[in-house]
Amino acid sequence: MTRDEWWLASLGRTVIWARLRVLEAGTAEVFDSDGNTLPYDSEDTARAMLMDAEFVAFDGLDEDDARARGFSLGEIAPPGDGDDARLRERMVQALGARA
C-alpha cells in the first residue's frame, strides 16, 4: 500500500507543492513542481531532502504557521490526486494580493 503526504514551500504569495509518496518496499518518491518524480531509498531521506529545500508538511501546519508564511490555511489545499501530467499544472499556486 502506498501513502501520500503533501508538502509545501512558499515564496511571497506563491505556494509550491510537492507530493511525498511512500511505497510498499519502504522506498519513497517525490513528485515536484517541475513534474519530476525523484526516487529515494527511504521515507526519511525524502523528508530530509524536502526539509533541506525549506518545504514543510501540510498536515503539520496550523494557522499561525501558515500566517507566518504569508497565507491562511483557508486559502490553500493540496492539488489533489489524479494523473501526474495534469497534476503538474496545479503544483504551483499563486494566491493573489492580500485584501
Stockholm file with secondary structure:
# STOCKHOLM 1.0

chainA/1-99         MTRDEWWLASLGRTVIWARLRVLEAGTAEVFDSDGNTLPYDSEDTARAMLMDAEFVAFDGLDEDDARARGFSLGEIAPPGDGDDARLRERMVQALGARA
#=GR chainA/1-99 SS CCEEEEEEEEETTEEEEEEEEECTTSCEEEECTTSCEEEESSHHHHHHHHHHTTCEEGGGCCHHHHHHTTSCGGGCCCCCSSCHHHHHTTSEEECCCCC
#=GC SS_cons        CCEEEEEEEEETTEEEEEEEEECTTSCEEEECTTSCEEEESSHHHHHHHHHHTTCEEGGGCCHHHHHHTTSCGGGCCCCCSSCHHHHHTTSEEECCCCC
//
